[in-house]
């Protein structure tokens, strides 16, 4: 493929540059994924997972938080005590309630 770059405008050159960069990145990604799939298949054939061979542990899944507090006005509105305090919890505290008053 022969392309005379001297005949192209600046806009065309920039467009060609962008398209070339994307093509190179896509090429690298495709080859990386193919190599990874080949390695995973070889590991499975030997009775291992790739994570086991690489010394990586599977990410731990966190159990859903258990509700600890209930909205005094609506008992179905609960909060686990994790994360940001709900508005109803803050309002109840300002009204003089204690967290123990709202505990489930």
Residue, then its C-alpha position, 0 to 999 in steps of 0.5 A: x500500500x502506497x500513500x503519498x502523504x504530501x498530497x494530504x491536507x492537515x485535517x486528512x493527516x490528523x484523521x489518518x494519525x487518529x485512525x492509525x493510533x486506534x488501529x494499532x491499539x485494537x491490534x494489540x488488544x486483539x493479540x493480547x486477548x488471543x494470547x490470554x485465551x490460549x494461556x487460560x486454555x493450556x492452564x485448564x488442560x493441566x487442571x489449573x486456573x490462570x489465577x492459581x498459576x499466577x498466584x492471584x486469589x479470586x476477589x472476595x464477595x462481600x455479603x450484603x449488610x444486615x439492617x441495624x436501624x429502622x426509620x421511626x416513621x416508616x419501619x420498612x426504611x432501614x439502614x445497615x450502619x455502613x456508609x453515609x447516614x440517611x436523612x431520616x437517621x440524621x433528622x431523628x438524631x437532631x430530634x433527640x433520638x439515640x441510635x439505640x432508639x432506632x435499632x432493630 
